[in-house]
Amino acid sequence: MALVAVFGASGRQGLAQVRQLKAAGHEVRAISRRADPFYGEDFGKVEVVPGDLYDEESCVEALQGADAAFYTHPLRARQDRVELVARVGRAGKRAGVKRVVWNTSGWIPDKAGDPFSYGNNTTAINALWRTGVPATVFGSVLFMDNLLTNWAFPFIVNEGRYVYPHHPDLECSWISLDDVAKFMIAAIDRPDLEGAWMNIGGPEILKPRTVAAHLTDAVGRPIKYDPSTPAQFGRHLAEAFGDEISEAEKDVLAAGIGAFYEYNNSSPLKPFRVDMGPVLERIPIELETFKDWSKRQEWRLTNKPRPPAG
């Protein structure tokens, strides 16, 4: 059993990591500045400590005594990826953690210099290695749990529309955040995964209309695929943060997300598609299908608080 410190524990990805770590019998230290980082979800005994990614000393303090650290980059800090990943690596090295596991929340190119924002993942991985901390990196390409956010969920439950900026023929390896967390947990005690990076996705390749069909089955009424433009989608996502961010930050975020999906819809590199055969040979995990994942969700509006995005 390890003590694992989770950066961003109050985000949707961090919550899944805490959930799966507890299920696997590990101790968890949630690094968050929120008074209630779990939105009312009961994980049992979890230590909560504050930490600021822009203050390396606070990161070192938060990691003291931890065996491993899980890091997920904040959506709102898109331009600081290399700097913050390196800071987590240095803090982990100084605190003596045995493994840092970084979930990039995006595809990792095979080589440096590949186009668009994905190249920052390659640069940041190199920065992480240079800190000298033992580390493993997973490039998770597209999350099923995105459909539970404030920028996707209301369209599904209120209007019967699956609104997403994917081209109708775009092939995607949707993966659940719980399965991402399971990959991260598998890396804690694997010496052969130190210094390794790999892209991960779900067990199947889906096009948008198949996703809509699974949602129709899970929700119990017709859900129509209604593609938005990338620009419209970027605005939906930015507005989901409400008053948490300024209008100027919303404009920057919306433009970045829009450009991101424009690239993914047309790139010959197919960043949303992953061949999981070699990955599962190396890390044998039973992955959840989109159909099974969608059937265990609650497709109705409630007053239950949830993260706005991420």
Rosetta blueprint (number, residue, H / E / L):
1 M L
2 A L
3 L E
4 V E
5 A E
6 V E
7 F E
8 G L
9 A L
10 S L
11 G L
12 R H
13 Q H
14 G H
15 L H
16 A H
17 Q H
18 V H
19 R H
20 Q H
21 L H
22 K H
23 A H
24 A L
25 G L
26 H L
27 E E
28 V E
29 R E
30 A E
31 I E
32 S L
33 R L
34 R L
35 A L
36 D L
37 P L
38 F L
39 Y L
40 G L
41 E L
42 D L
43 F L
44 G L
45 K L
46 V L
47 E E
48 V E
49 V E
50 P L
51 G L
52 D L
53 L L
54 Y L
55 D L
56 E H
57 E H
58 S H
59 C H
60 V H
61 E H
62 A H
63 L H
64 Q L
65 G L
66 A L
67 D L
68 A E
69 A E
70 F E
71 Y E
72 T E
73 H L
74 P L
75 L H
76 R H
77 A H
78 R H
79 Q H
80 D H
81 R H
82 V H
83 E H
84 L H
85 V H
86 A H
87 R H
88 V H
89 G H
90 R H
91 A H
92 G H
93 K H
94 R H
95 A H
96 G L
97 V L
98 K L
99 R E
100 V E
101 V E
102 W E
103 N E
104 T L
105 S L
106 G L
107 W L
108 I L
109 P L
110 D L
111 K L
112 A L
113 G L
114 D L
115 P L
116 F L
117 S L
118 Y L
119 G H
120 N H
121 N H
122 T H
123 T H
124 A H
125 I H
126 N H
127 A H
128 L H
129 W H
130 R H
131 T L
132 G L
133 V L
134 P L
135 A E
136 T E
137 V E
138 F E
139 G E
140 S E
141 V L
142 L L
143 F E
144 M H
145 D H
146 N H
147 L H
148 L H
149 T L
150 N L
151 W L
152 A L
153 F H
154 P H
155 F H
156 I H
157 V H
158 N H
159 E H
160 G L
161 R E
162 Y E
163 V L
164 Y L
165 P L
166 H L
167 H L
168 P L
169 D L
170 L L
171 E L
172 C E
173 S L
174 W L
175 I E
176 S L
177 L H
178 D H
179 D H
180 V H
181 A H
182 K H
183 F H
184 M H
185 I H
186 A H
187 A L
188 I L
189 D L
190 R L
191 P H
192 D H
193 L H
194 E L
195 G L
196 A L
197 W E
198 M E
199 N E
200 I E
201 G L
202 G L
203 P L
204 E L
205 I L
206 L E
207 K L
208 P H
209 R H
210 T H
211 V H
212 A H
213 A H
214 H H
215 L H
216 T H
217 D H
218 A H
219 V H
220 G L
221 R L
222 P L
223 I L
224 K E
225 Y E
226 D L
227 P L
228 S L
229 T L
230 P H
231 A H
232 Q H
233 F H
234 G H
235 R H
236 H H
237 L H
238 A H
239 E H
240 A L
241 F L
242 G H
243 D H
244 E H
245 I L
246 S L
247 E H
248 A H
249 E H
250 K H
251 D H
252 V H
253 L H
254 A H
255 A H
256 G H
257 I H
258 G H
259 A H
260 F H
261 Y H
262 E H
263 Y H
264 N H
265 N H
266 S H
267 S L
268 P L
269 L L
270 K L
271 P L
272 F L
273 R L
274 V L
275 D L
276 M L
277 G H
278 P H
279 V H
280 L H
281 E H
282 R H
283 I L
284 P L
285 I L
286 E L
287 L L
288 E L
289 T L
290 F H
291 K H
292 D H
293 W H
294 S H
295 K H
296 R L
297 Q L
298 E L
299 W L
300 R L
301 L L
302 T L
303 N L
304 K L
305 P L
306 R L
307 P L
308 P L
309 A L
310 G L
